[in-house]
Amino acid sequence: MNHAQLTALGRALRLLGEHGEALSADTPDARLHEVKGDLRRALDLLEESVTSAAPATRCPEHPNGPVDTSAPDLCLLCETRRRAARHGSYGRPAAEAAPAPSRYGVREDRPQPQQRWLPELWNGREWQLCGTPRRDRREAELFLAAQRRAPRAAIAYRLVHEFTDYEVVRVWGNPVRVDIEPLGNM
């Protein structure tokens, strides 16, 4: 769309806006025919300025690409790329994409053991995580010390060591089971 077309189309649309504001229940037919003519002129200007076909997809990268109705943006090319990325075969050679299945798996398939320190608090019924799991024991203990000094500290805290299994390392306070019902469910 060149500048002259843009200016003419803008003027025609502004005129239509003025017509829309002036409409009422008692608008005469002559005025409606004038609006109809201005509307046709605006549509003709718009038809002249549009040079390409209407986009088939909602994809900004491939507006006239092939259509996939199951894709959120209707773009087959982008949906194929997303599917390949989800399945992990995007960018790999064909021979590497489908290895022979192994009964025991390969080393990369097994998760690496991770050591973490889990700070937990007693909420009256059970232990719950009260902070981000830490990689360093000293940092986790400092976090729990700060939690115990807080104005609304819990009844008890504990530090759990997670390394392929769980081990309670240290407990601060005494966890007491609290009945949430008044009068002990009587």
Contacts in CASP RR format, 6 or more apart in sequence:
PFRMAT RR
TARGET T0000
AUTHOR 0000-0000-0000
METHOD contacts of the structure
MODEL  1
MNHAQLTALGRALRLLGEHGEALSADTPDARLHEVKGDLRRALDLLEESV
TSAAPATRCPEHPNGPVDTSAPDLCLLCETRRRAARHGSYGRPAAEAAPA
PSRYGVREDRPQPQQRWLPELWNGREWQLCGTPRRDRREAELFLAAQRRA
PRAAIAYRLVHEFTDYEVVRVWGNPVRVDIEPLGNM
1 9 0 8 1.000
1 49 0 8 1.000
1 50 0 8 1.000
1 51 0 8 1.000
5 45 0 8 1.000
5 48 0 8 1.000
5 49 0 8 1.000
6 49 0 8 1.000
8 45 0 8 1.000
9 42 0 8 1.000
9 45 0 8 1.000
9 46 0 8 1.000
9 49 0 8 1.000
12 38 0 8 1.000
12 41 0 8 1.000
12 42 0 8 1.000
12 45 0 8 1.000
13 42 0 8 1.000
15 38 0 8 1.000
15 42 0 8 1.000
16 35 0 8 1.000
16 38 0 8 1.000
16 39 0 8 1.000
16 42 0 8 1.000
19 34 0 8 1.000
19 35 0 8 1.000
19 38 0 8 1.000
20 35 0 8 1.000
22 31 0 8 1.000
23 35 0 8 1.000
52 64 0 8 1.000
53 64 0 8 1.000
55 63 0 8 1.000
55 64 0 8 1.000
56 63 0 8 1.000
56 64 0 8 1.000
56 65 0 8 1.000
56 67 0 8 1.000
56 74 0 8 1.000
57 63 0 8 1.000
57 64 0 8 1.000
57 65 0 8 1.000
57 67 0 8 1.000
57 73 0 8 1.000
57 74 0 8 1.000
57 75 0 8 1.000
58 73 0 8 1.000
58 74 0 8 1.000
58 75 0 8 1.000
59 65 0 8 1.000
59 73 0 8 1.000
59 74 0 8 1.000
59 75 0 8 1.000
59 77 0 8 1.000
59 78 0 8 1.000
61 75 0 8 1.000
61 77 0 8 1.000
61 78 0 8 1.000
62 75 0 8 1.000
62 77 0 8 1.000
62 78 0 8 1.000
65 75 0 8 1.000
65 76 0 8 1.000
65 77 0 8 1.000
66 75 0 8 1.000
66 76 0 8 1.000
66 77 0 8 1.000
67 74 0 8 1.000
67 75 0 8 1.000
67 76 0 8 1.000
68 74 0 8 1.000
68 75 0 8 1.000
68 76 0 8 1.000
68 79 0 8 1.000
68 80 0 8 1.000
70 79 0 8 1.000
71 78 0 8 1.000
71 79 0 8 1.000
71 82 0 8 1.000
73 79 0 8 1.000
81 90 0 8 1.000
84 90 0 8 1.000
84 91 0 8 1.000
89 97 0 8 1.000
99 106 0 8 1.000
113 163 0 8 1.000
113 164 0 8 1.000
114 162 0 8 1.000
114 163 0 8 1.000
115 135 0 8 1.000
115 161 0 8 1.000
115 162 0 8 1.000
115 163 0 8 1.000
116 133 0 8 1.000
116 134 0 8 1.000
116 135 0 8 1.000
116 161 0 8 1.000
116 162 0 8 1.000
116 163 0 8 1.000
117 133 0 8 1.000
117 134 0 8 1.000
117 135 0 8 1.000
117 136 0 8 1.000
117 137 0 8 1.000
117 139 0 8 1.000
117 140 0 8 1.000
117 159 0 8 1.000
117 160 0 8 1.000
117 161 0 8 1.000
117 162 0 8 1.000
117 169 0 8 1.000
118 129 0 8 1.000
118 133 0 8 1.000
118 140 0 8 1.000
118 159 0 8 1.000
118 160 0 8 1.000
118 161 0 8 1.000
118 162 0 8 1.000
118 166 0 8 1.000
119 129 0 8 1.000
119 130 0 8 1.000
119 131 0 8 1.000
119 133 0 8 1.000
119 134 0 8 1.000
119 140 0 8 1.000
119 143 0 8 1.000
119 144 0 8 1.000
119 147 0 8 1.000
119 157 0 8 1.000
119 159 0 8 1.000
120 127 0 8 1.000
120 128 0 8 1.000
120 129 0 8 1.000
120 130 0 8 1.000
120 157 0 8 1.000
120 158 0 8 1.000
120 159 0 8 1.000
120 160 0 8 1.000
121 127 0 8 1.000
121 128 0 8 1.000
121 130 0 8 1.000
121 147 0 8 1.000
121 154 0 8 1.000
121 156 0 8 1.000
121 157 0 8 1.000
121 158 0 8 1.000
122 154 0 8 1.000
122 155 0 8 1.000
122 156 0 8 1.000
122 157 0 8 1.000
122 158 0 8 1.000
122 175 0 8 1.000
122 176 0 8 1.000
123 154 0 8 1.000
124 155 0 8 1.000
124 175 0 8 1.000
124 176 0 8 1.000
124 177 0 8 1.000
124 178 0 8 1.000
125 177 0 8 1.000
125 178 0 8 1.000
125 180 0 8 1.000
127 158 0 8 1.000
127 175 0 8 1.000
130 147 0 8 1.000
130 154 0 8 1.000
130 157 0 8 1.000
131 143 0 8 1.000
133 162 0 8 1.000
134 140 0 8 1.000
134 143 0 8 1.000
137 159 0 8 1.000
137 161 0 8 1.000
137 169 0 8 1.000
140 159 0 8 1.000
141 159 0 8 1.000
141 170 0 8 1.000
144 157 0 8 1.000
144 159 0 8 1.000
144 172 0 8 1.000
147 153 0 8 1.000
147 154 0 8 1.000
147 157 0 8 1.000
148 157 0 8 1.000
148 172 0 8 1.000
155 173 0 8 1.000
155 174 0 8 1.000
155 175 0 8 1.000
155 176 0 8 1.000
156 171 0 8 1.000
156 172 0 8 1.000
156 173 0 8 1.000
156 174 0 8 1.000
156 175 0 8 1.000
157 171 0 8 1.000
157 172 0 8 1.000
157 173 0 8 1.000
158 168 0 8 1.000
158 169 0 8 1.000
158 170 0 8 1.000
158 171 0 8 1.000
158 172 0 8 1.000
159 168 0 8 1.000
159 169 0 8 1.000
159 170 0 8 1.000
159 171 0 8 1.000
160 166 0 8 1.000
160 167 0 8 1.000
160 168 0 8 1.000
160 169 0 8 1.000
161 167 0 8 1.000
161 168 0 8 1.000
161 169 0 8 1.000
179 185 0 8 1.000
END
